[in-house]
Amino acid sequence: MAVPKKRTGHSAQGKRRSNWKATKPTLTTCPNCGQAVLAHTVCTACGTYKGKPVRLKDQAAAAEKEVKPAKKTTAKKSTKKAKAEAPEKETKTEAVVEAKEETKTEEVKEEKTEETSEEKAE
């Protein structure tokens, strides 16, 4: 086994170690949210990698989005059910619109009564 004859000095040791340095990590921007991300890693903000969701929660959400249109297309195939459900949906939307209009008119009435009570108080 080779053994050095003399001990390496501090100066020579420091010169040898001068090239052993850390480099800054390369950063890229996430195409989904625009945050700075380490290269070749999952975005910590939105959980995507190369534009695709990687987190389990995000994958489940993406799977649900894909499943929902499929359910709608199956409902269109059954003509009897679609015909029966169509009027019900219209009436539900009409009821919602009417309820919104009623609340708006009530709010306007309340504002008017508040204004008149303020005028009387003055």
Biotite code that builds the C-alpha atoms (Angstrom):
import biotite.structure as struc

atoms = struc.array([
    struc.Atom([0.000, 0.000, 0.000], chain_id="A", res_id=1, res_name="MET", atom_name="CA", element="C"),
    struc.Atom([1.289, 3.427, -0.945], chain_id="A", res_id=2, res_name="ALA", atom_name="CA", element="C"),
    struc.Atom([1.955, 5.764, 1.949], chain_id="A", res_id=3, res_name="VAL", atom_name="CA", element="C"),
    struc.Atom([2.848, 9.439, 1.478], chain_id="A", res_id=4, res_name="PRO", atom_name="CA", element="C"),
    struc.Atom([6.334, 10.409, 2.661], chain_id="A", res_id=5, res_name="LYS", atom_name="CA", element="C"),
    struc.Atom([5.280, 13.803, 3.976], chain_id="A", res_id=6, res_name="LYS", atom_name="CA", element="C"),
    struc.Atom([2.083, 15.302, 5.193], chain_id="A", res_id=7, res_name="ARG", atom_name="CA", element="C"),
    struc.Atom([0.081, 17.549, 2.779], chain_id="A", res_id=8, res_name="THR", atom_name="CA", element="C"),
    struc.Atom([0.170, 21.168, 3.870], chain_id="A", res_id=9, res_name="GLY", atom_name="CA", element="C"),
    struc.Atom([-2.849, 23.394, 4.428], chain_id="A", res_id=10, res_name="HIS", atom_name="CA", element="C"),
    struc.Atom([-2.142, 25.484, 1.335], chain_id="A", res_id=11, res_name="SER", atom_name="CA", element="C"),
    struc.Atom([-1.860, 22.496, -1.012], chain_id="A", res_id=12, res_name="ALA", atom_name="CA", element="C"),
    struc.Atom([-4.945, 20.911, 0.523], chain_id="A", res_id=13, res_name="GLN", atom_name="CA", element="C"),
    struc.Atom([-6.956, 24.121, 0.024], chain_id="A", res_id=14, res_name="GLY", atom_name="CA", element="C"),
    struc.Atom([-5.813, 24.475, -3.601], chain_id="A", res_id=15, res_name="LYS", atom_name="CA", element="C"),
    struc.Atom([-6.838, 20.911, -4.321], chain_id="A", res_id=16, res_name="ARG", atom_name="CA", element="C"),
    struc.Atom([-10.274, 21.433, -2.770], chain_id="A", res_id=17, res_name="ARG", atom_name="CA", element="C"),
    struc.Atom([-10.896, 24.809, -4.464], chain_id="A", res_id=18, res_name="SER", atom_name="CA", element="C"),
    struc.Atom([-12.672, 23.233, -7.459], chain_id="A", res_id=19, res_name="ASN", atom_name="CA", element="C"),
    struc.Atom([-15.056, 21.158, -5.355], chain_id="A", res_id=20, res_name="TRP", atom_name="CA", element="C"),
    struc.Atom([-18.069, 23.489, -5.159], chain_id="A", res_id=21, res_name="LYS", atom_name="CA", element="C"),
    struc.Atom([-21.810, 23.320, -5.179], chain_id="A", res_id=22, res_name="ALA", atom_name="CA", element="C"),
    struc.Atom([-23.698, 24.557, -8.226], chain_id="A", res_id=23, res_name="THR", atom_name="CA", element="C"),
    struc.Atom([-27.010, 26.359, -8.226], chain_id="A", res_id=24, res_name="LYS", atom_name="CA", element="C"),
    struc.Atom([-29.926, 24.078, -9.128], chain_id="A", res_id=25, res_name="PRO", atom_name="CA", element="C"),
    struc.Atom([-31.567, 24.767, -12.483], chain_id="A", res_id=26, res_name="THR", atom_name="CA", element="C"),
    struc.Atom([-35.000, 26.295, -12.140], chain_id="A", res_id=27, res_name="LEU", atom_name="CA", element="C"),
    struc.Atom([-37.813, 26.233, -14.666], chain_id="A", res_id=28, res_name="THR", atom_name="CA", element="C"),
    struc.Atom([-41.298, 27.715, -14.601], chain_id="A", res_id=29, res_name="THR", atom_name="CA", element="C"),
    struc.Atom([-44.362, 25.522, -14.214], chain_id="A", res_id=30, res_name="CYS", atom_name="CA", element="C"),
    struc.Atom([-46.466, 25.623, -17.402], chain_id="A", res_id=31, res_name="PRO", atom_name="CA", element="C"),
    struc.Atom([-49.651, 25.222, -15.345], chain_id="A", res_id=32, res_name="ASN", atom_name="CA", element="C"),
    struc.Atom([-49.260, 27.838, -12.586], chain_id="A", res_id=33, res_name="CYS", atom_name="CA", element="C"),
    struc.Atom([-46.047, 29.711, -13.535], chain_id="A", res_id=34, res_name="GLY", atom_name="CA", element="C"),
    struc.Atom([-44.208, 29.157, -10.259], chain_id="A", res_id=35, res_name="GLN", atom_name="CA", element="C"),
    struc.Atom([-40.447, 28.472, -10.200], chain_id="A", res_id=36, res_name="ALA", atom_name="CA", element="C"),
    struc.Atom([-39.806, 24.718, -9.979], chain_id="A", res_id=37, res_name="VAL", atom_name="CA", element="C"),
    struc.Atom([-36.686, 22.554, -9.880], chain_id="A", res_id=38, res_name="LEU", atom_name="CA", element="C"),
    struc.Atom([-36.052, 20.889, -13.238], chain_id="A", res_id=39, res_name="ALA", atom_name="CA", element="C"),
    struc.Atom([-37.531, 17.388, -13.651], chain_id="A", res_id=40, res_name="HIS", atom_name="CA", element="C"),
    struc.Atom([-39.602, 17.562, -10.458], chain_id="A", res_id=41, res_name="THR", atom_name="CA", element="C"),
    struc.Atom([-43.282, 17.862, -9.603], chain_id="A", res_id=42, res_name="VAL", atom_name="CA", element="C"),
    struc.Atom([-44.584, 21.397, -9.016], chain_id="A", res_id=43, res_name="CYS", atom_name="CA", element="C"),
    struc.Atom([-45.206, 21.843, -5.292], chain_id="A", res_id=44, res_name="THR", atom_name="CA", element="C"),
    struc.Atom([-47.889, 24.480, -5.867], chain_id="A", res_id=45, res_name="ALA", atom_name="CA", element="C"),
    struc.Atom([-50.225, 22.723, -8.298], chain_id="A", res_id=46, res_name="CYS", atom_name="CA", element="C"),
    struc.Atom([-48.955, 19.113, -8.308], chain_id="A", res_id=47, res_name="GLY", atom_name="CA", element="C"),
    struc.Atom([-48.378, 18.763, -12.042], chain_id="A", res_id=48, res_name="THR", atom_name="CA", element="C"),
    struc.Atom([-45.451, 17.351, -13.988], chain_id="A", res_id=49, res_name="TYR", atom_name="CA", element="C"),
    struc.Atom([-45.130, 18.054, -17.725], chain_id="A", res_id=50, res_name="LYS", atom_name="CA", element="C"),
    struc.Atom([-48.679, 19.438, -17.760], chain_id="A", res_id=51, res_name="GLY", atom_name="CA", element="C"),
    struc.Atom([-50.306, 16.336, -16.230], chain_id="A", res_id=52, res_name="LYS", atom_name="CA", element="C"),
    struc.Atom([-51.658, 16.014, -12.665], chain_id="A", res_id=53, res_name="PRO", atom_name="CA", element="C"),
    struc.Atom([-49.443, 13.761, -10.545], chain_id="A", res_id=54, res_name="VAL", atom_name="CA", element="C"),
    struc.Atom([-50.877, 14.034, -7.019], chain_id="A", res_id=55, res_name="ARG", atom_name="CA", element="C"),
    struc.Atom([-53.492, 11.454, -6.075], chain_id="A", res_id=56, res_name="LEU", atom_name="CA", element="C"),
    struc.Atom([-56.056, 14.168, -5.319], chain_id="A", res_id=57, res_name="LYS", atom_name="CA", element="C"),
    struc.Atom([-55.459, 15.833, -8.682], chain_id="A", res_id=58, res_name="ASP", atom_name="CA", element="C"),
    struc.Atom([-55.615, 12.512, -10.521], chain_id="A", res_id=59, res_name="GLN", atom_name="CA", element="C"),
    struc.Atom([-58.945, 11.720, -8.874], chain_id="A", res_id=60, res_name="ALA", atom_name="CA", element="C"),
    struc.Atom([-60.307, 15.137, -9.843], chain_id="A", res_id=61, res_name="ALA", atom_name="CA", element="C"),
    struc.Atom([-59.119, 14.673, -13.426], chain_id="A", res_id=62, res_name="ALA", atom_name="CA", element="C"),
    struc.Atom([-60.708, 11.216, -13.545], chain_id="A", res_id=63, res_name="ALA", atom_name="CA", element="C"),
    struc.Atom([-64.023, 12.627, -12.305], chain_id="A", res_id=64, res_name="GLU", atom_name="CA", element="C"),
    struc.Atom([-63.946, 15.299, -14.996], chain_id="A", res_id=65, res_name="LYS", atom_name="CA", element="C"),
    struc.Atom([-63.450, 12.625, -17.635], chain_id="A", res_id=66, res_name="GLU", atom_name="CA", element="C"),
    struc.Atom([-66.256, 10.467, -16.206], chain_id="A", res_id=67, res_name="VAL", atom_name="CA", element="C"),
    struc.Atom([-68.888, 13.212, -16.021], chain_id="A", res_id=68, res_name="LYS", atom_name="CA", element="C"),
    struc.Atom([-69.199, 13.762, -19.809], chain_id="A", res_id=69, res_name="PRO", atom_name="CA", element="C"),
    struc.Atom([-69.539, 9.995, -20.283], chain_id="A", res_id=70, res_name="ALA", atom_name="CA", element="C"),
    struc.Atom([-72.525, 9.924, -17.935], chain_id="A", res_id=71, res_name="LYS", atom_name="CA", element="C"),
    struc.Atom([-74.227, 12.712, -19.862], chain_id="A", res_id=72, res_name="LYS", atom_name="CA", element="C"),
    struc.Atom([-73.849, 10.893, -23.172], chain_id="A", res_id=73, res_name="THR", atom_name="CA", element="C"),
    struc.Atom([-75.426, 7.739, -21.730], chain_id="A", res_id=74, res_name="THR", atom_name="CA", element="C"),
    struc.Atom([-78.442, 9.736, -20.565], chain_id="A", res_id=75, res_name="ALA", atom_name="CA", element="C"),
    struc.Atom([-79.006, 11.030, -24.100], chain_id="A", res_id=76, res_name="LYS", atom_name="CA", element="C"),
    struc.Atom([-79.193, 7.493, -25.489], chain_id="A", res_id=77, res_name="LYS", atom_name="CA", element="C"),
    struc.Atom([-82.278, 6.598, -23.454], chain_id="A", res_id=78, res_name="SER", atom_name="CA", element="C"),
    struc.Atom([-85.023, 8.582, -25.162], chain_id="A", res_id=79, res_name="THR", atom_name="CA", element="C"),
    struc.Atom([-87.882, 7.805, -22.775], chain_id="A", res_id=80, res_name="LYS", atom_name="CA", element="C"),
    struc.Atom([-85.980, 8.896, -19.709], chain_id="A", res_id=81, res_name="LYS", atom_name="CA", element="C"),
    struc.Atom([-84.612, 11.987, -21.424], chain_id="A", res_id=82, res_name="ALA", atom_name="CA", element="C"),
    struc.Atom([-88.085, 13.090, -22.492], chain_id="A", res_id=83, res_name="LYS", atom_name="CA", element="C"),
    struc.Atom([-89.459, 12.563, -18.998], chain_id="A", res_id=84, res_name="ALA", atom_name="CA", element="C"),
    struc.Atom([-86.570, 14.355, -17.278], chain_id="A", res_id=85, res_name="GLU", atom_name="CA", element="C"),
    struc.Atom([-86.357, 17.314, -19.660], chain_id="A", res_id=86, res_name="ALA", atom_name="CA", element="C"),
    struc.Atom([-89.540, 19.093, -18.453], chain_id="A", res_id=87, res_name="PRO", atom_name="CA", element="C"),
    struc.Atom([-88.528, 18.530, -14.837], chain_id="A", res_id=88, res_name="GLU", atom_name="CA", element="C"),
    struc.Atom([-85.179, 20.214, -15.409], chain_id="A", res_id=89, res_name="LYS", atom_name="CA", element="C"),
    struc.Atom([-86.842, 23.189, -17.068], chain_id="A", res_id=90, res_name="GLU", atom_name="CA", element="C"),
    struc.Atom([-89.230, 23.631, -14.187], chain_id="A", res_id=91, res_name="THR", atom_name="CA", element="C"),
    struc.Atom([-86.364, 23.437, -11.697], chain_id="A", res_id=92, res_name="LYS", atom_name="CA", element="C"),
    struc.Atom([-84.431, 26.142, -13.524], chain_id="A", res_id=93, res_name="THR", atom_name="CA", element="C"),
    struc.Atom([-87.553, 28.272, -13.795], chain_id="A", res_id=94, res_name="GLU", atom_name="CA", element="C"),
    struc.Atom([-88.141, 27.903, -10.066], chain_id="A", res_id=95, res_name="ALA", atom_name="CA", element="C"),
    struc.Atom([-84.563, 28.936, -9.340], chain_id="A", res_id=96, res_name="VAL", atom_name="CA", element="C"),
    struc.Atom([-84.877, 32.014, -11.567], chain_id="A", res_id=97, res_name="VAL", atom_name="CA", element="C"),
    struc.Atom([-88.170, 32.982, -9.905], chain_id="A", res_id=98, res_name="GLU", atom_name="CA", element="C"),
    struc.Atom([-86.656, 32.580, -6.448], chain_id="A", res_id=99, res_name="ALA", atom_name="CA", element="C"),
    struc.Atom([-83.743, 34.835, -7.395], chain_id="A", res_id=100, res_name="LYS", atom_name="CA", element="C"),
    struc.Atom([-86.123, 37.471, -8.735], chain_id="A", res_id=101, res_name="GLU", atom_name="CA", element="C"),
    struc.Atom([-88.166, 37.336, -5.533], chain_id="A", res_id=102, res_name="GLU", atom_name="CA", element="C"),
    struc.Atom([-85.093, 37.844, -3.369], chain_id="A", res_id=103, res_name="THR", atom_name="CA", element="C"),
    struc.Atom([-84.029, 40.783, -5.522], chain_id="A", res_id=104, res_name="LYS", atom_name="CA", element="C"),
    struc.Atom([-87.423, 42.441, -5.184], chain_id="A", res_id=105, res_name="THR", atom_name="CA", element="C"),
    struc.Atom([-87.392, 41.848, -1.426], chain_id="A", res_id=106, res_name="GLU", atom_name="CA", element="C"),
    struc.Atom([-83.940, 43.435, -1.167], chain_id="A", res_id=107, res_name="GLU", atom_name="CA", element="C"),
    struc.Atom([-85.092, 46.463, -3.133], chain_id="A", res_id=108, res_name="VAL", atom_name="CA", element="C"),
    struc.Atom([-88.162, 46.825, -0.884], chain_id="A", res_id=109, res_name="LYS", atom_name="CA", element="C"),
    struc.Atom([-85.980, 46.611, 2.222], chain_id="A", res_id=110, res_name="GLU", atom_name="CA", element="C"),
    struc.Atom([-83.642, 49.289, 0.878], chain_id="A", res_id=111, res_name="GLU", atom_name="CA", element="C"),
    struc.Atom([-86.577, 51.587, 0.154], chain_id="A", res_id=112, res_name="LYS", atom_name="CA", element="C"),
    struc.Atom([-87.998, 51.123, 3.626], chain_id="A", res_id=113, res_name="THR", atom_name="CA", element="C"),
    struc.Atom([-84.581, 51.836, 5.157], chain_id="A", res_id=114, res_name="GLU", atom_name="CA", element="C"),
    struc.Atom([-84.260, 55.029, 3.113], chain_id="A", res_id=115, res_name="GLU", atom_name="CA", element="C"),
    struc.Atom([-87.719, 56.234, 4.111], chain_id="A", res_id=116, res_name="THR", atom_name="CA", element="C"),
    struc.Atom([-87.054, 55.476, 7.789], chain_id="A", res_id=117, res_name="SER", atom_name="CA", element="C"),
    struc.Atom([-83.814, 57.465, 7.593], chain_id="A", res_id=118, res_name="GLU", atom_name="CA", element="C"),
    struc.Atom([-85.590, 60.405, 5.980], chain_id="A", res_id=119, res_name="GLU", atom_name="CA", element="C"),
    struc.Atom([-88.242, 60.372, 8.717], chain_id="A", res_id=120, res_name="LYS", atom_name="CA", element="C"),
    struc.Atom([-85.568, 60.279, 11.398], chain_id="A", res_id=121, res_name="ALA", atom_name="CA", element="C"),
    struc.Atom([-83.929, 63.418, 10.002], chain_id="A", res_id=122, res_name="GLU", atom_name="CA", element="C"),
])
